[in-house]
Amino acid sequence: MLDLVDVTLRLGGRTLLEGASLHVPAGARMALVGRNGTGKTSLLRLIAGELEPDAGALRLQSSVRIGTVAQEPPSGDLTPLEAVLAADRERAALLAERDTAEPQRRAEIEERLRALAADAAPARAARILFGLGFDAAAQGRPLATFSGGWRMRVALASALFLEPDLLLLDEPTNHLDLEAAIWLENYLRNYPRTVLFVSHDRDFINAVAERVCLLSCGKLTVYSGNYDAFERQRREQILKQERLRAQQEAERARIRAFVDRFRYKASKARQAQSRLKMLERMQPVPELVVEPEIRFRLPCGRIPAPPLLTLDDVRVGYDGRVVLDRLALRIDPDDRIALLGANGNGKSTFARLLAGELQPMAGTLTRSKGLVVGYFAQDHIERLDPEATALDHLLRLRPRASEQELRAILAGFGLTRERATTPVRFLSGGEKTRLGLCLVCLDGPNLLILDEPTNHLDIDSRSALVDALNDFEGAVVLISHDRYLVQATADTLWLVAGGRVRPFDGSIEDYRRLLLETSSSEAERSQPSAPSKDGTRLRLSGSERRARLAPLRERVRATEHELDRLQARRVELERALSDPGLYRDGPKVARTRAELDSLLARIAELETTWLDLEAEIERLSSA
């Protein structure tokens, strides 16, 4: 499907790729990982044709359709459903032409619309939008009434609706809540074509990816399996490289010792000379470049007596409109609470209430004496002064502190040396987030309220945040679509839904299963009926429907059986490739990888067949 051969890419005076190569087979689901600023987004732009390589070649199969999410979200009077349908320009143009076309041309248009499954398009678009959080009412509202984040969801829905041969996604979960992120991972796991996506959400990568490509130091390295498999293989690779280097250094030292000892002894001179030549021919084992570990800490102030916060029959909202009601909860110093619930249900409203940015409309909210809240809002990094440096931001809050003291504080959040004096507009998203967390923690809070703190953090920075939160001695209230962060730091889940906030009795995995079980039935209720050409719904007799469905269901069973067999073999091959012992036999490694690539291509074909069959069964069942 796609090959990069010895590609070099420079941008803004920086070399992002240097002699990098990559093979993406058809049907692959590949995650692109690497630290912030390594060039992952630029690589996607290169593949999409927005950038040209400085050297090397990019090869795509002919007639491959590439799909990306528009950088500018759609807006205007169109509804989300209309915007998604309009993304298929061929279908929209044919429908517009059909009513005024001559009979012969009309027949051609009808034939092409049938090939495009145009009648099923509204239902398919509605299902995608529903999965991304738009209920039936929201699908009919003008785009101008939605925030930028919601309109970016429409842009994502448009890209998914087009089903391109190669789908390129850059951090697709950034504008999603946990509910929509879970739906998206399930959708992409069954996507019938090729997906290359950038993500820093390890659970999302684990669920979707079957390969992981690491971009580091200008090179691309592909690992088989999901993120957990990548981490394991990476650790093994580093250990193996270190062992080889140690062995070679020991051998070099032994040879040098022999040469030094016998170089001037006549009887050993020839052997010493021979070993000198051996030393010259010995190719050094290259040192594996490992990026330095990221760590930061979240300082905590003195912890007051419990409870930190008590809510008694509290009501909260905006401009007289109630968002949450009958809140009866308490937060203690050792609480680690994660808020669940779809966007729009009131999670951020609840966070602002706890932080003191909103006052109760009714009821009583009692704060412990000595409570200090550190609140990281979703738009926190947007509140930073783009022209000021990180050091400037701290000086404004601590004008009497020395520069050395302030630099030490910034260093605790990974902002060292020149990054401390770099204007904010030149910092990466992850660096801005770390600065925001630094400012939030400046007063030594004993209650941290974090609303989507990981949106701009790479995986290593997220792991550092997990460690920092687990070391934090105060209470934490967390809103995040990153399940790994929630699982690793929270021990209590509260569900925000139906205007209430209640404890959720279960784990984050229980919540995921609940969402998957309920979403399909709700999606069906949100779909428009598939109209016939004259606008009425087509109906089939029971006997005709059964006659058409029987062979389709038989083919589905046969396809599922074959997929089960191939998936079992795939697991065997991936397990073999994760065994370090295999790599002692180079030809066997090549054969195993070739078989796996062929197997994955066949699985992709069968999954496409299965999806087509299921779509036809669904269409006939409702006809």
HELIX and SHEET records of a PDB file:
HELIX    1   1 LYS A   40  ALA A   48  1                                   9    
HELIX    2   2 PRO A   80  ALA A   86  1                                   7    
HELIX    3   3 ARG A   89  ARG A   98  1                                  10    
HELIX    4   4 PRO A  103  ALA A  115  1                                  13    
HELIX    5   5 ALA A  118  ALA A  120  5                                   3    
HELIX    6   6 ALA A  121  GLY A  131  1                                  11    
HELIX    7   7 ALA A  136  GLN A  139  1                                   4    
HELIX    8   8 LEU A  143  THR A  145  5                                   3    
HELIX    9   9 GLY A  148  LEU A  162  1                                  15    
HELIX   10  10 LEU A  178  ARG A  189  1                                  12    
HELIX   11  11 ARG A  202  VAL A  208  1                                   7    
HELIX   12  12 TYR A  227  PHE A  262  1                                  36    
HELIX   13  13 ALA A  266  LYS A  268  5                                   3    
HELIX   14  14 ALA A  269  ARG A  281  1                                  13    
HELIX   15  15 LYS A  347  ALA A  355  1                                   9    
HELIX   16  16 HIS A  380  ARG A  383  5                                   4    
HELIX   17  17 ALA A  390  LEU A  397  1                                   8    
HELIX   18  18 GLU A  403  ALA A  411  1                                   9    
HELIX   19  19 ARG A  417  THR A  421  5                                   5    
HELIX   20  20 VAL A  424  PHE A  426  5                                   3    
HELIX   21  21 GLY A  429  VAL A  440  1                                  12    
HELIX   22  22 ILE A  459  ASP A  471  1                                  13    
HELIX   23  23 ARG A  483  THR A  489  1                                   7    
HELIX   24  24 ILE A  508  SER A  526  1                                  19    
HELIX   25  25 GLY A  542  LEU A  577  1                                  36    
HELIX   26  26 PRO A  580  ARG A  584  5                                   5    
HELIX   27  27 GLY A  586  SER A  621  1                                  36    
SHEET    1   A 3 ARG A  14  VAL A  24  0                                        
SHEET    2   A 3 LEU A   2  LEU A  11 -1                                        
SHEET    3   A 3 ALA A  55  LEU A  60 -1                                        
SHEET    1   B 6 ILE A  66  THR A  68  0                                        
SHEET    2   B 6 LEU A 166  ASP A 170  1                                        
SHEET    3   B 6 THR A 194  VAL A 198  1                                        
SHEET    4   B 6 ARG A  29  VAL A  33  1                                        
SHEET    5   B 6 ARG A 211  SER A 216  1                                        
SHEET    6   B 6 LYS A 219  SER A 224 -1                                        
SHEET    1   C 3 ARG A 321  ILE A 331  0                                        
SHEET    2   C 3 LEU A 309  TYR A 318 -1                                        
SHEET    3   C 3 ALA A 362  ARG A 367 -1                                        
SHEET    1   D 6 VAL A 373  PHE A 376  0                                        
SHEET    2   D 6 LEU A 447  ASP A 451  1                                        
SHEET    3   D 6 ALA A 475  ILE A 479  1                                        
SHEET    4   D 6 ARG A 336  LEU A 340  1                                        
SHEET    5   D 6 THR A 492  ALA A 497  1                                        
SHEET    6   D 6 ARG A 500  PRO A 503 -1                                        
END                                                                             
